[in-house]
Structure formats: C-alpha cells, structure tokens
C-alpha cells in the first residue's frame, strides 16, 4: 500500500516536473518572439543581397534564405505570429463550441439533434480537404497581413466541431443533474440558469478544449503554409519557414534550416504536456 | 421443453439482432444520403457565389454571333438561382457528369478515374503500415506492462504527432522513401494513442484482473480476453483512420509529386478550381462516411455475437 502511495507521489512529481518544464519552454518562446523587435531590429523582410543563402555567421545566427533575409529574424517574427494567433483562433473555436455545443446540450431534444447533425456533417469532412476548399474560396491574392488573419480566422471558425460534440454531451448531463432541476423548480429563468449555473460547470472542458486546439491549429497552419495556402510572403510563419525544407538535397547539408522544425516540435510538445491527465479526461 | 424454450429465446434474440443490424444500416444509409445532399448544396452554393461565376470566356469568342452570345448569357442567367443551379448539378451528377475542371479543362469524372487508383493504393498501403506499427507497439506495451517501454512507445508516437504531415512528406522525398510510408507515419501515432488507451482500459476490467490473479498466461489473457473486448472499439478507430489517411494524401501527393486525388485537390485549391475541389471533397467525404459506417456496423455485429 505504502509502495503504491510512494509510486503515485513519484508519478505526480515527475508529471509536475514535465508540466513546469513545458510552461517554462512556452514562456521562453513567447518572450523571445515578443522581443523580436529588439533582438532583430532590421526586421523579417530586410534583404542582405550580398549574402544570399548564407551559412550561419556572427551577423546572421541562422544564416539567410535564398533572397538574403535573416533566418533568425524570420524565425522570431514567425514564432510571434504562430504563437499569438493560434491561441486566438483556439479561443474563437472554443467560444463557438461553447455557444453551439453547450447551448444545444442544455436545450436538448430537437436542438441537440440538429446541432449534432451539423457537427457530424463537418466532422465527416477530412480536415485538410475542408481547409483547402474554404481557403480556395477566399481570395488568395491578398495583402500578407490579411492572409495571416484569414488563415487563423478560418482555423478558428472551422475547428469548433469536435469540441462542440464534447460540450453538448457534458451540457446534456448537466441539464439532467439535481442542482439544475432544483434551480429550474425554483423558477430561475433558462437564460440565467445557463449563464450562472451551466456555463461555469463547463469551464474544465472548455479549458481543456482550448489547450488541445492550440497545437492542432499550429500544425494545421504549418501544413497549409508548406502547401502554399497559408500566410503570404514576405510575412513569416512556421508554415512558410518550413517551406524552405522543400529545396534541401540532404539532411546533413544545411542542418540550420531545421531550426524552425525543431522549435515547432518543442512548442507543440510543450502545449501537449501542459494539459494534465485530469484535463485530458475532461476533454 | 426447457431446450425448446431456450431455442425459441435464441431465435427471438437472433431476429431482434438482425432487425437491429438492418435498422443500423438503414440509419447510416440515410445519414450518408443526407450528408451528401447537404454537402452538394453547400458545394453548389460555394461554386455559384465564387467570384467570376457570371463571366464565361466563351462569350468573348469573336467567332460567335450576337444570338449565340445572348444564348450563353441566358444560360448563365438561368443558373442565378442557387437551388435551380443545385438541381441542375444534381441531375448531371446522377448521369455521371460531375462537371468540368476550370483549370485543367477536363471532365472531373475522367480526372477522378485517372487519379483515384494511385490514391487508393497509397492510402491502402499507408493504412496497413500505420496499423501494423501502431498495433505492434500498443500490443507489446500492453503485453510487457513495463512502464519504461510504455513511456518509450508514447514518446515515439508523440514525436510523430508533433511533426506536421507536410514535413513528413518532405522528409520522405529527402530520404527517397515511398509516399505510402509517409502516410503510414502520419496516421500511426493517432491509431497508437487510441489503441493503447483501449487496451489499457480493457486490462483494468475486473474479469481480466481476476484472470491475471488466477495465473493465466499473458498471451492467453491478451488474445482471449483483452482483444475481444477492445476489438469493436478498435474497428471504430479503423473507420476514423481512413479519414486521417485520405487527408494525409494531400500533402504527401502534392510534395512527393504523385499524381493522385490529393495532388489534384491541391492543384485545384491553388487554381481556385471550385467545381473540381468541391466534387473531390464530397467524394472523399462519401468514402470516409462509408468507412466509418462500415466499421460501426461490423463493430455492432461483433458485439452482438459476443453477447
């Protein structure tokens, strides 16, 4: 018994260690990307025409790309875009999921069936097919800033379906719970009941869905960027930075080109480690 | 007497079971039909509202007289109503005419016939590879029950889960690996995660704990007690994995230069060829729905046979 307790303690301690490490990594990545203006004052678009496709040096820590832009600056600014806009898209999709799934689950009956039919329709479409179809409908020849907003807005507006499904079933079980029945019997209005009693109880699920969506959106943006359907040049993002790998002949030739990939893998892993087992279970 | 009652009960259960299966198949069929019809309406709306729909290059042909140009304009005007346009598209689709690709100038049905076999082969081999790797890791982790090995397999699958599908496709080009291997590596972490969790849950069931306490061999517990419990749910994962593999075909075919349906979808997206893209999306959706429904019905039948 005592051995079991010790093992449990060890497990929790090691889990806390990894979660803390993940939080530190994420804080570091966000801080560095926010300090991009100081760390790379020349910006992400400045071209050094005498040093195109250069190897790492004192002036250019990660070398330059094929048109002479500093890769380190582009990684910092690209990290800022991906790390600020992916959570924003996740927030949007979580709010939509709360509204659609939470409300449908709370109202139940035909509302829940209709909402889940729409959700099932969206879920049956393969994610990347859906993304490129919607991206193709939207204008492709827009300014870089608009392309960034369009890409992440699209992720946020399309990524709510699986979260809505979870929230619908959670809200459905809350609807039948004793405290909601008692509140209803006391004459509390439906809107107030949903806002004051149901929504706060959905918080753990919403929180978990928010954290789960961030790495999914980062990976989706990277896929779209590599396929040329993401953020437009010269704006950097992890997707457009990874597009450089297309021109590689061998892995060992220019290993510094893999820095954005390593950074992406570390950040995505950190986002997944931040979620505790309880949060994962709630999701 | 008792035997006849038992036999009657069994026959009644069999009838009920068959009726349940038929009802389930009908429900799935209805859901697929509604999804395809709604998806078709959505696609027709997208195509109809896309910029440039009203303009037809043929109208600029100097060889056409004014009556022909007027007739072309009239034909376009008739398609202004979205529902009428959808009905027209639906009628043509029933006769096997899925429209013409704007960018490639070929009928969509011909393009699909040319490209579908390669995608089916890639997705099929990719799925086989992913399931072989995922099940080998999940079963060995469940069988050995060593936390170090479990952590190792989780770290391996977690690493692949954190790499974008398009990067795995690029790496497969770099290492001259076949595209099917890239699809396998994209799908395997998801399958592994579900399979491992299902097997872990099955191992925690009371009757399996009892079997272990009674000293049954690990192999016997795994194949006689754990897999039959997790099997139907694993089948549901198989349905989902088809959708994942089809989605993975886009970056793999686009970046590896493989002329399949995925590459066609990517080219259509870059060229804003909406008739082609929406038709492809509906067909892919149909395939994934059929896979999911098939997995669900087979899983239901297995559960029914067990009970």
Interface residues (C-beta under 8 A of the other chain):
Chain A: X117 X120 X121 X124 X125 X126 X127 X128 X129 X130 X132 X133 X135 X136 X137 X139 X140 X215 X219 X222 X223 X226 X227 X228 X229 X239 X242 X245 X246 X248 X249 X250 X251 X261 X264 X265 X268 X269 X272
Chain B: X31 X34 X35 X38 X39 X46 X50 X51 X158 X159 X161 X162 X163 X164 X165 X166 X167 X170 X171 X174 X175 X243 X244 X246 X247 X248 X250 X251 X254 X255 X265 X266 X268 X269 X270 X272 X273 X274 X277 X278 X280 X281 X284 X285 X288 X289 X292
